[in-house]
Amino acid sequence: MSIGVADLSFEPGIRPATPIGRSLSVGDVVVYPRQGPCRIDRLIKQIVNGSEVMLYHLVVLDEKGGELFIPVDKAHTIGLRKTLSRSEIPALMAELSKRAKKSGRLEAGRRRQL
């Protein structure tokens, strides 16, 4: 049961002072499993059952919209992760292609197309 909420109002690009921030900051675009892309809008301090809990306030970036509140200390376990930058995508695609070739799946897919 919540008995108090405080908006910490971090500016975009500012990371929380606590070590549990896991390199995510306000303004980052992240991927939430089974939900899709979200933006970290702010950090919220909330008292739950007498303990202080830090939450990411996520804004869902799809046509349906919505918002989510994720405990900062559970974000990594839940699978919340930053999106790749444009410069990181070619390296990822090269690695995936290399792995597919190694496993033979890419060649098998090409044979089926012929």
Secondary structure, DSSP 4 states (H G I P E B T S, - for coil): -EEEEEE--PPTTPPPSSGGGTT--TT-EEEETTTEEEEEEEEEEEEETTEEEEEEEEEE-STT--EEEEEGGGHHHHT-EEPPPGGGHHHHHHHHHHHHHHHTHHHHHHHHH-
